[in-house]
Amino acid sequence: VDLQARLVDVNPALAERVGRKPGDLIGQPAAVVFQNWPGQFERYRGALEINEEVCLDNGKWVEVQVRPVHRPGNEVAGRLFVVRDVTAQKQAEEILKRAHDELEQSVAERTRQLSRANEELRRQVDERLQVEKALRESEDRFKRLFELSSEAQLILNQTGEVVDCNNAFLEMFALTDKSEVVGHRPDEFSAPTQPDGTSSTEMGPKIIASVLANGSAQFEWAHLKHDAKRTPILNELLLTLIPIGGQPFMHVAIRDITQRKHLEEQLRQAQKMEAVGQLAGGVAHDFNNQLTIIINVLTMLRMKMSVSDPQHSLLEMALKASEQSAGLTRQLLAFSRRQVLEPKVVQLNEVVANLQKMLSRLIGEDIDLVFEPRRPLSPVKVDPVQIEQAIINLAVNARDAMPQGGKLTIETGEFDFDQEYARSHADVVPGRYVMLALSDNGAGMDPETQARIFEPFFTTKERGKGTGLGLAMVYGIVKQCGGHIFVYSEPGAGSTFKLYFPPAADEADDHRPETTAGELDGNETILLVEDNPDARETTRLILAHHGFKVLAAADVDHARQLFAAHGPELDLVITDVVMPGMSGRELVNRFTAERPGLKVLYISGYTSNVIAHHGILDPGINYLEKPFSIDSLVKKVREVLWKP
């Protein structure tokens, strides 16, 4: 290449590389040769001397040498470019380098493996020495443990004969000396037959053969003590093949499970109760709810229908079938109640008063205990011990529902269930009842929880914090005492458990005279606010049947709309106490701000002392507690309307 970067001469190899004849390249710009790597050529344009290796864009490697060409007198006439393809050399060098690196890694890894193997070998040797020493010590320790163990144990040889026993075995079987056992076969201490009906003498050799073949066996076995009564015991046996002095023997561990089996039987019985509780809960929650509506509606239809009506007999058949269905539910709920009771005539006020100090300690200082007794109160015939247990269980349940503290209210009172109410509640007998109510202002329960609250083993507490038997026990106690129990609760509004017991039979009847049907009827306008659709419709039908004009609201917003449209014509507002969005008291306050003197009747399943902290039941407020019958509802409505 001359000083103007033109080709002066090229060899055939270069011409072949660029696809031209040598003669065609003479005089051409040198850039023709370097057209695939112009960036490099710019570096070479003024360089007189270069020696380097270059990686081209196509991945090939070339060695480039540039030398000056001199004229006589040492004047530079041009440059000599020599370009040589060294790709194969570079690839060989790379392969060699990788092989070298892999070899080094392999040698290093093998060295590590050998080091680890040597370490493991040393460890195994040390461990083997330790094991041999431990085995010698273990045999001595096993002998001591065998003798001192509180668990009955035997050592059998391969033929199944006893070669040794410990003192616990002698004690379990009422024996005095090892000579009564050693040399004998275990089936000599067995019951003739096992619980599954198989012969002990036939099963024994089969079990021995199984242990010798498989190394161990675990099973239950019926034995007889060597006492005067030949007391039967049920044991759990674990047979294990062990070496002693280099010979195979069988170690037998014997555990008395007689009491455990008894408890398991009790558990199976409890599980039966649980199954019945599941069924009864489902029937009571679904079937009885529907029956209540059916019976009440049929009752109201019967009240409107003449006895001479051809359809009257069909209506009576439907009522009878409904009541028989309710009776089936009652039988399910009464099933499996096995407590032994000692009923006495007692005063519930005295029972609660005697428990007050203990209950205060039981529930803790952060929970206020309030007792509101009714005086006078009719006595009841119940088992006082069982009733005390029921109160304690309910108090504990209330305490657990108020982990941050709160208020537990215990009240007594009397309540009348009439014929109409009894027909809509499967096992309620009409008449007067003495009521015991325990109420808390804790977390409350949703309808799903309430539907299962009395099921055996049902609990909402953490594992280990409750058995699920507390409320089931209360339910059984109340039922066996001839009483009834109801729970009223809403999430965030606390819970009330109401227990109803019939008064003692030898006490004077204190029934108040019944009000005649004519005195109950009316034509006033009533605004009914009830968020439960079934309760709302049933209440509306009862009131409408007695001549009242009823405006029924499903929620607070609907009630406010009805009040805005009919406020001046309203004679009475009947509202539930606890409702979503706004309490009944708050709703009434808005109404009375516009209509001072508007008469109001609150209905709720909560006792007044508990919901008072919501500001709902101040002195002088009219209140009807759930559950209420047709007569009690209409009587209370008439009472409120007649008040000045």
ZALOMAR-299501 format. One line per 8 residues: their letters; for each residue x, y, z of C-alpha. Coordinates in nm, 2 decimals. Layout:
BEGIN
a) X/Y/Z | ...
This chain:
BEGIN
vdlqarlv) 0.00/0.00/0.00 | 0.15/0.33/-0.10 | 0.14/0.65/0.10 | -0.19/0.74/-0.06 | -0.34/0.41/0.07 | -0.36/0.25/-0.28 | -0.29/-0.11/-0.35 | 0.06/-0.15/-0.51
dvnpalae) 0.07/-0.53/-0.50 | -0.15/-0.81/-0.36 | -0.09/-1.18/-0.34 | -0.33/-1.44/-0.48 | -0.46/-1.54/-0.13 | -0.58/-1.18/-0.06 | -0.73/-1.15/-0.41 | -0.92/-1.48/-0.36
rvgrkpgd) -1.05/-1.36/-0.02 | -1.21/-1.05/-0.17 | -1.32/-1.24/-0.48 | -1.11/-1.04/-0.74 | -0.80/-1.11/-0.96 | -0.47/-0.96/-0.84 | -0.43/-0.74/-1.15 | -0.78/-0.59/-1.09
ligqpaav) -0.68/-0.48/-0.74 | -0.36/-0.29/-0.83 | -0.42/0.08/-0.80 | -0.75/0.04/-0.61 | -0.80/0.20/-0.26 | -0.69/-0.03/0.01 | -1.03/0.02/0.17 | -1.16/-0.24/-0.09
vfqnwpgq) -0.98/-0.51/0.11 | -1.11/-0.39/0.45 | -1.47/-0.31/0.34 | -1.62/-0.56/0.60 | -1.43/-0.39/0.89 | -1.41/-0.02/0.80 | -1.37/0.08/1.17 | -1.04/-0.11/1.19
feryrgal) -0.92/0.03/0.86 | -0.95/0.38/0.99 | -0.71/0.28/1.26 | -0.47/0.14/1.00 | -0.48/0.44/0.76 | -0.18/0.63/0.90 | -0.02/0.35/1.11 | 0.33/0.24/1.00
eineevcl) 0.37/-0.06/1.23 | 0.09/-0.28/1.38 | 0.08/-0.63/1.52 | -0.25/-0.75/1.66 | -0.53/-1.00/1.65 | -0.88/-0.89/1.56 | -1.22/-1.06/1.60 | -1.44/-0.97/1.30
dngkwvev) -1.81/-0.93/1.31 | -1.86/-1.28/1.16 | -1.68/-1.43/1.46 | -1.35/-1.51/1.28 | -1.02/-1.41/1.42 | -0.74/-1.26/1.20 | -0.38/-1.16/1.28 | -0.29/-0.82/1.13
qvrpvhrp) 0.08/-0.71/1.07 | 0.17/-0.37/0.92 | 0.54/-0.29/0.84 | 0.69/0.02/0.66 | 0.85/-0.03/0.31 | 1.16/0.20/0.26 | 1.32/0.34/-0.06 | 1.70/0.37/-0.08
gnevagrl) 1.80/0.63/0.17 | 1.56/0.49/0.42 | 1.26/0.69/0.30 | 0.92/0.53/0.36 | 0.76/0.45/0.03 | 0.46/0.26/0.17 | 0.34/-0.02/0.40 | 0.32/-0.39/0.39
fvvrdvta) -0.01/-0.54/0.52 | -0.01/-0.91/0.62 | -0.35/-1.05/0.72 | -0.36/-1.41/0.85 | -0.67/-1.62/0.95 | -0.60/-1.75/1.31 | -0.96/-1.86/1.38 | -0.87/-2.23/1.41
qkqaeeil) -0.57/-2.15/1.63 | -0.80/-1.94/1.86 | -1.06/-2.22/1.88 | -0.79/-2.47/1.96 | -0.66/-2.24/2.24 | -1.01/-2.20/2.38 | -1.07/-2.58/2.38 | -0.74/-2.63/2.55
krahdele) -0.82/-2.36/2.81 | -1.16/-2.51/2.89 | -1.01/-2.86/2.91 | -0.75/-2.73/3.15 | -1.01/-2.55/3.36 | -1.23/-2.86/3.37 | -0.94/-3.08/3.47 | -0.85/-2.84/3.75
qsvaertr) -1.21/-2.84/3.87 | -1.23/-3.22/3.85 | -0.91/-3.26/4.04 | -1.03/-3.02/4.31 | -1.37/-3.19/4.34 | -1.21/-3.53/4.36 | -0.98/-3.40/4.62 | -1.28/-3.28/4.82
qlsranee) -1.46/-3.61/4.78 | -1.16/-3.80/4.90 | -1.13/-3.56/5.20 | -1.49/-3.62/5.28 | -1.46/-3.99/5.24 | -1.17/-3.99/5.48 | -1.37/-3.78/5.73 | -1.67/-4.02/5.70
lrrqvder) -1.45/-4.32/5.74 | -1.29/-4.18/6.06 | -1.64/-4.08/6.19 | -1.78/-4.43/6.12 | -1.48/-4.59/6.30 | -1.54/-4.36/6.60 | -1.91/-4.42/6.59 | -1.87/-4.80/6.58
lqvekalr) -1.65/-4.79/6.88 | -1.90/-4.57/7.06 | -2.19/-4.80/6.96 | -2.01/-5.11/7.09 | -1.95/-4.93/7.42 | -2.32/-4.80/7.42 | -2.45/-5.15/7.36 | -2.27/-5.29/7.66
esedrfkr) -2.40/-5.00/7.87 | -2.75/-5.04/7.71 | -2.79/-5.40/7.81 | -2.71/-5.30/8.17 | -2.94/-5.00/8.15 | -3.22/-5.20/7.99 | -3.21/-5.45/8.27 | -3.24/-5.18/8.53
lfelssea) -3.52/-5.01/8.34 | -3.70/-5.34/8.29 | -3.70/-5.40/8.66 | -3.79/-5.05/8.77 | -4.05/-4.97/8.50 | -4.40/-4.89/8.62 | -4.53/-5.06/8.30 | -4.58/-5.43/8.31
qlilnqtg) -4.32/-5.61/8.11 | -4.22/-5.97/8.01 | -3.93/-6.13/7.83 | -4.03/-6.44/7.61 | -3.80/-6.69/7.44 | -3.86/-6.81/7.09 | -4.10/-7.08/7.21 | -4.31/-6.82/7.38
evvdcnna) -4.23/-6.91/7.74 | -4.17/-6.64/8.00 | -3.80/-6.61/8.10 | -3.84/-6.29/8.31 | -4.10/-6.04/8.43 | -4.08/-5.72/8.63 | -4.26/-5.62/8.95 | -4.52/-5.42/8.77
flemfalt) -4.64/-5.73/8.59 | -4.67/-5.91/8.93 | -4.87/-5.62/9.07 | -5.10/-5.59/8.76 | -5.19/-5.96/8.78 | -5.21/-5.98/9.16 | -4.91/-6.22/9.18 | -4.64/-6.23/9.45
dksevvgh) -4.34/-6.40/9.31 | -4.17/-6.44/8.97 | -4.17/-6.81/9.01 | -4.55/-6.79/8.94 | -4.47/-6.65/8.59 | -4.12/-6.77/8.47 | -4.15/-7.09/8.27 | -4.52/-7.04/8.20
rpdefsap) -4.68/-6.93/7.88 | -4.86/-6.60/7.85 | -5.20/-6.76/7.75 | -5.21/-6.90/8.10 | -5.29/-6.54/8.22 | -5.54/-6.48/7.93 | -5.91/-6.49/7.92 | -6.04/-6.81/7.74
tqpdgtss) -6.15/-6.60/7.45 | -6.07/-6.26/7.32 | -6.32/-5.97/7.26 | -6.34/-6.07/6.89 | -6.44/-6.43/6.99 | -6.12/-6.61/6.90 | -5.96/-6.86/7.13 | -5.66/-6.74/7.33
temgpkii) -5.47/-7.07/7.30 | -5.51/-7.07/6.92 | -5.41/-6.70/6.87 | -5.11/-6.70/7.10 | -4.87/-6.92/6.89 | -4.98/-6.73/6.57 | -4.88/-6.40/6.73 | -4.54/-6.54/6.85
asvlangs) -4.47/-6.66/6.49 | -4.57/-6.32/6.35 | -4.33/-6.14/6.58 | -4.04/-6.38/6.50 | -4.11/-6.32/6.13 | -4.18/-5.95/6.13 | -4.00/-5.81/6.43 | -4.29/-5.67/6.62
aqfewahl) -4.67/-5.68/6.68 | -4.91/-5.45/6.86 | -5.26/-5.56/6.96 | -5.52/-5.57/7.24 | -5.56/-5.87/7.46 | -5.80/-5.98/7.74 | -5.64/-6.11/8.06 | -5.76/-6.23/8.39
khdakrtp) -5.60/-6.13/8.72 | -5.50/-6.40/8.96 | -5.71/-6.26/9.24 | -6.00/-6.42/9.40 | -6.25/-6.27/9.15 | -6.03/-6.35/8.85 | -6.10/-5.98/8.75 | -6.09/-5.93/8.37
ilnelllt) -5.86/-5.66/8.24 | -5.81/-5.54/7.88 | -5.45/-5.47/7.79 | -5.26/-5.33/7.50 | -4.95/-5.54/7.42 | -4.64/-5.44/7.22 | -4.41/-5.73/7.13 | -4.07/-5.64/7.00
lipiggqp) -3.79/-5.88/6.89 | -3.47/-5.79/7.07 | -3.12/-5.95/7.09 | -2.99/-6.05/7.43 | -2.65/-6.21/7.44 | -2.66/-6.26/7.07 | -2.99/-6.45/7.08 | -3.34/-6.33/6.98
fmhvaird) -3.59/-6.28/7.25 | -3.93/-6.10/7.27 | -3.99/-5.80/7.49 | -4.35/-5.76/7.58 | -4.48/-5.42/7.71 | -4.83/-5.44/7.87 | -5.05/-5.14/7.93 | -5.38/-5.16/8.11
itqrkhle) -5.64/-4.99/7.88 | -5.95/-5.11/8.07 | -6.03/-4.75/8.19 | -5.94/-4.61/7.85 | -6.18/-4.85/7.68 | -6.45/-4.74/7.93 | -6.38/-4.38/7.84 | -6.39/-4.46/7.47
eqlrqaqk) -6.73/-4.62/7.52 | -6.84/-4.30/7.69 | -6.70/-4.11/7.40 | -6.89/-4.32/7.15 | -7.20/-4.25/7.35 | -7.12/-3.88/7.34 | -7.06/-3.91/6.96 | -7.41/-4.06/6.93
meavgqla) -7.54/-3.76/7.12 | -7.34/-3.54/6.88 | -7.50/-3.70/6.58 | -7.84/-3.66/6.73 | -7.75/-3.30/6.82 | -7.65/-3.24/6.46 | -7.98/-3.37/6.34 | -8.18/-3.20/6.61
ggvahdfn) -8.01/-2.87/6.55 | -8.08/-2.90/6.18 | -8.44/-2.99/6.24 | -8.49/-2.72/6.50 | -8.33/-2.46/6.29 | -8.49/-2.54/5.96 | -8.79/-2.76/6.01 | -8.92/-2.61/6.34
nqltiiin) -8.88/-2.25/6.20 | -9.11/-2.35/5.92 | -9.34/-2.53/6.15 | -9.38/-2.22/6.37 | -9.50/-2.02/6.07 | -9.72/-2.30/5.95 | -9.88/-2.36/6.29 | -9.94/-1.98/6.35
vltmlrmk) -10.08/-1.92/6.01 | -10.31/-2.23/6.04 | -10.42/-2.12/6.38 | -10.51/-1.78/6.25 | -10.70/-1.93/5.96 | -10.88/-2.16/6.21 | -10.98/-1.86/6.42 | -11.14/-1.70/6.11
msvsdpqh) -11.31/-2.02/6.00 | -11.64/-2.15/6.12 | -11.66/-2.50/6.27 | -11.93/-2.58/6.03 | -11.71/-2.49/5.73 | -11.64/-2.80/5.51 | -11.27/-2.71/5.51 | -11.24/-2.69/5.89
sllemalk) -11.17/-3.06/5.93 | -10.89/-3.04/5.67 | -10.74/-2.75/5.86 | -10.75/-2.95/6.18 | -10.57/-3.24/6.01 | -10.30/-3.00/5.89 | -10.26/-2.86/6.24 | -10.25/-3.21/6.39
aseqsagl) -9.99/-3.32/6.14 | -9.78/-3.01/6.21 | -9.80/-3.07/6.59 | -9.71/-3.43/6.54 | -9.41/-3.32/6.34 | -9.31/-3.08/6.62 | -9.35/-3.38/6.86 | -9.09/-3.57/6.66
trqllafs) -8.85/-3.29/6.70 | -8.92/-3.28/7.07 | -8.83/-3.65/7.09 | -8.51/-3.60/6.91 | -8.41/-3.32/7.14 | -8.48/-3.53/7.45 | -8.28/-3.83/7.33 | -7.98/-3.96/7.52
rrqvlepk) -8.03/-3.75/7.84 | -7.89/-3.98/8.11 | -7.82/-3.76/8.41 | -7.95/-3.88/8.74 | -8.14/-3.59/8.91 | -8.25/-3.53/9.27 | -8.53/-3.27/9.23 | -8.62/-3.05/9.52
vvqlnevv) -8.85/-2.75/9.57 | -8.61/-2.45/9.57 | -8.62/-2.08/9.52 | -8.41/-1.97/9.22 | -8.34/-1.64/9.39 | -8.17/-1.83/9.67 | -7.98/-2.05/9.44 | -7.83/-1.75/9.25
anlqkmls) -7.77/-1.56/9.58 | -7.57/-1.85/9.72 | -7.36/-1.86/9.40 | -7.29/-1.49/9.38 | -6.95/-1.48/9.56 | -6.82/-1.78/9.37 | -6.94/-1.64/9.03 | -6.77/-1.31/9.10
rligedid) -6.44/-1.49/9.15 | -6.50/-1.72/8.85 | -6.57/-1.44/8.60 | -6.30/-1.20/8.73 | -6.28/-0.85/8.85 | -6.31/-0.69/8.50 | -6.67/-0.82/8.46 | -6.95/-0.66/8.67
lvfeprrp) -7.19/-0.92/8.81 | -7.55/-0.78/8.86 | -7.83/-0.98/9.01 | -8.19/-0.85/8.95 | -8.43/-1.09/9.13 | -8.80/-1.07/9.11 | -8.98/-1.08/9.44 | -9.19/-1.27/9.52
lspvkvdp) -9.09/-1.56/9.29 | -9.26/-1.89/9.27 | -9.05/-2.19/9.37 | -8.95/-2.46/9.12 | -8.89/-2.83/9.15 | -8.54/-2.89/9.01 | -8.21/-3.05/9.10 | -8.03/-2.76/9.28
vqieqaii) -7.68/-2.90/9.21 | -7.75/-2.94/8.84 | -7.91/-2.59/8.82 | -7.60/-2.45/8.99 | -7.38/-2.63/8.74 | -7.59/-2.48/8.45 | -7.55/-2.13/8.60 | -7.18/-2.18/8.63
nlavnard) -7.15/-2.30/8.27 | -7.34/-2.01/8.14 | -7.14/-1.77/8.34 | -6.81/-1.92/8.21 | -6.95/-1.90/7.86 | -7.04/-1.53/7.92 | -6.69/-1.46/8.06 | -6.52/-1.61/7.76
ampqggkl) -6.74/-1.39/7.54 | -6.61/-1.08/7.72 | -6.23/-1.11/7.72 | -6.19/-0.73/7.77 | -6.44/-0.72/8.05 | -6.81/-0.63/8.05 | -7.13/-0.69/8.24 | -7.30/-1.02/8.33
tietgefd) -7.66/-0.97/8.44 | -7.86/-1.25/8.61 | -8.24/-1.20/8.64 | -8.54/-1.39/8.76 | -8.90/-1.35/8.67 | -9.22/-1.52/8.56 | -9.37/-1.56/8.22 | -9.69/-1.70/8.07
fdqeyars) -9.70/-1.94/7.77 | -10.05/-1.97/7.63 | -10.21/-2.23/7.40 | -10.13/-2.04/7.08 | -9.76/-2.01/7.18 | -9.74/-2.37/7.28 | -9.88/-2.49/6.95 | -9.60/-2.31/6.76
hadvvpgr) -9.32/-2.44/6.99 | -9.28/-2.81/6.98 | -9.23/-2.90/7.35 | -9.37/-2.61/7.54 | -9.66/-2.68/7.77 | -9.90/-2.39/7.82 | -9.89/-2.22/8.16 | -9.68/-2.01/8.39
yvmlalsd) -9.30/-2.05/8.40 | -9.03/-1.92/8.63 | -8.76/-1.76/8.43 | -8.38/-1.74/8.49 | -8.19/-1.53/8.25 | -7.82/-1.47/8.21 | -7.71/-1.19/7.98 | -7.38/-1.05/7.87
ngagmdpe) -7.27/-0.76/7.66 | -7.00/-0.95/7.48 | -6.93/-1.04/7.12 | -7.27/-1.20/7.05 | -7.34/-1.47/6.79 | -7.45/-1.49/6.43 | -7.75/-1.70/6.33 | -7.53/-1.99/6.21
tqarifep) -7.36/-2.02/6.55 | -7.69/-1.99/6.74 | -7.83/-2.27/6.54 | -7.56/-2.51/6.67 | -7.48/-2.36/7.01 | -7.63/-2.66/7.20 | -7.48/-2.93/6.99 | -7.24/-3.16/7.18
ffttkerg) -6.88/-3.08/7.11 | -6.96/-2.78/6.90 | -6.74/-2.49/7.01 | -6.62/-2.16/6.86 | -6.32/-2.15/7.09 | -5.96/-2.24/7.00 | -5.84/-2.59/7.02 | -5.77/-2.68/7.38
kgtglgla) -5.97/-2.39/7.51 | -6.31/-2.56/7.52 | -6.47/-2.90/7.49 | -6.80/-2.79/7.34 | -6.99/-2.97/7.62 | -7.07/-2.68/7.85 | -7.38/-2.55/7.68 | -7.49/-2.90/7.57
mvygivkq) -7.48/-2.99/7.94 | -7.69/-2.68/8.03 | -7.94/-2.79/7.76 | -7.97/-3.14/7.90 | -8.01/-3.02/8.26 | -8.28/-2.77/8.17 | -8.47/-3.04/7.96 | -8.45/-3.30/8.23
cgghifvy) -8.58/-3.05/8.49 | -8.89/-3.01/8.27 | -8.78/-2.67/8.15 | -8.69/-2.48/7.83 | -8.39/-2.28/7.73 | -8.37/-2.01/7.46 | -8.08/-1.80/7.34 | -8.11/-1.45/7.19
sepgagst) -7.81/-1.29/7.04 | -7.68/-1.07/6.76 | -7.32/-1.00/6.66 | -7.18/-0.72/6.86 | -7.48/-0.69/7.09 | -7.42/-0.96/7.35 | -7.62/-1.28/7.43 | -7.91/-1.37/7.65
fklyfppa) -7.98/-1.72/7.77 | -8.33/-1.76/7.91 | -8.42/-2.07/8.12 | -8.79/-2.14/8.19 | -8.91/-2.39/8.46 | -9.26/-2.48/8.56 | -9.35/-2.37/8.92 | -9.36/-2.64/9.19
adeaddhr) -9.69/-2.83/9.16 | -9.77/-2.79/9.53 | -9.77/-2.41/9.51 | -10.09/-2.21/9.47 | -10.18/-2.11/9.12 | -10.11/-1.75/9.05 | -10.26/-1.72/8.70 | -10.41/-1.39/8.62
pettagel) -10.76/-1.39/8.46 | -10.76/-1.41/8.08 | -10.87/-1.11/7.89 | -11.16/-1.19/7.65 | -11.10/-1.17/7.28 | -11.33/-0.87/7.24 | -11.11/-0.67/7.48 | -10.80/-0.74/7.27
dgnetill) -10.93/-0.62/6.93 | -10.87/-0.27/6.80 | -10.86/-0.05/6.49 | -10.55/0.16/6.57 | -10.27/0.22/6.32 | -9.94/0.06/6.41 | -9.59/0.10/6.25 | -9.41/-0.24/6.29
vednpdar) -9.03/-0.23/6.25 | -8.87/-0.58/6.24 | -8.57/-0.69/6.03 | -8.65/-1.06/6.05 | -8.89/-1.13/5.76 | -9.06/-1.43/5.92 | -9.10/-1.26/6.26 | -9.22/-0.94/6.08
ettrlila) -9.49/-1.12/5.88 | -9.61/-1.34/6.16 | -9.64/-1.03/6.39 | -9.82/-0.84/6.12 | -10.07/-1.12/6.06 | -10.14/-1.15/6.44 | -10.20/-0.77/6.47 | -10.41/-0.75/6.15
hhgfkvla) -10.62/-1.04/6.27 | -10.71/-0.84/6.58 | -10.82/-0.55/6.37 | -10.52/-0.33/6.38 | -10.39/-0.15/6.07 | -10.03/-0.25/6.03 | -9.76/-0.07/5.84 | -9.46/-0.32/5.83
aadvdhar) -9.11/-0.20/5.77 | -8.82/-0.43/5.70 | -8.54/-0.19/5.80 | -8.47/0.16/5.94 | -8.48/0.34/5.61 | -8.82/0.18/5.52 | -8.95/0.27/5.86 | -8.85/0.64/5.82
qlfaahgp) -9.02/0.65/5.48 | -9.35/0.51/5.63 | -9.33/0.75/5.92 | -9.28/1.04/5.68 | -9.59/0.93/5.48 | -9.82/0.83/5.77 | -9.67/0.99/6.09 | -9.99/1.19/6.19
eldlvitd) -10.21/0.88/6.18 | -9.99/0.65/6.38 | -10.11/0.54/6.72 | -9.83/0.31/6.81 | -9.47/0.21/6.70 | -9.36/-0.15/6.76 | -8.99/-0.18/6.70 | -8.71/-0.44/6.75
vvmpgmsg) -8.44/-0.31/6.98 | -8.13/-0.42/6.79 | -8.13/-0.38/6.41 | -7.86/-0.32/6.14 | -7.76/0.04/6.09 | -7.95/0.19/6.38 | -8.10/0.08/6.71 | -8.47/0.09/6.78
relvnrft) -8.42/0.36/7.05 | -8.23/0.59/6.80 | -8.51/0.54/6.55 | -8.78/0.62/6.80 | -8.59/0.93/6.92 | -8.62/1.06/6.56 | -8.99/0.99/6.55 | -9.07/1.14/6.89
aerpglkv) -8.87/1.46/6.79 | -9.15/1.52/6.53 | -9.44/1.35/6.72 | -9.39/1.41/7.10 | -9.60/1.16/7.30 | -9.60/0.89/7.03 | -9.66/0.56/7.20 | -9.39/0.30/7.15
lyisgyts) -9.35/-0.07/7.23 | -9.00/-0.23/7.22 | -8.97/-0.60/7.14 | -8.64/-0.79/7.19 | -8.49/-1.11/7.30 | -8.25/-0.92/7.53 | -8.33/-0.86/7.90 | -8.36/-0.49/7.98
nviahhgi) -8.05/-0.46/8.20 | -7.82/-0.57/7.92 | -7.95/-0.35/7.65 | -7.97/-0.05/7.88 | -7.61/0.03/7.81 | -7.73/0.11/7.46 | -7.98/0.36/7.60 | -8.27/0.16/7.49
ldpginyl) -8.48/0.08/7.80 | -8.51/0.37/8.04 | -8.76/0.36/8.32 | -9.12/0.38/8.20 | -9.05/0.24/7.85 | -9.28/-0.03/7.73 | -9.11/-0.35/7.66 | -9.22/-0.70/7.55
ekpfsids) -8.95/-0.98/7.55 | -8.92/-1.25/7.30 | -9.05/-1.51/7.26 | -9.41/-1.38/7.29 | -9.74/-1.55/7.22 | -10.04/-1.41/7.03 | -10.22/-1.32/7.35 | -9.92/-1.17/7.52
lvkkvrev) -9.85/-0.95/7.22 | -10.20/-0.83/7.17 | -10.25/-0.77/7.55 | -9.93/-0.57/7.56 | -10.03/-0.36/7.26 | -10.37/-0.30/7.42 | -10.20/-0.21/7.75 | -9.97/0.05/7.59
lwkp) -10.26/0.20/7.38 | -10.48/0.23/7.69 | -10.21/0.41/7.89 | -10.28/0.78/7.93
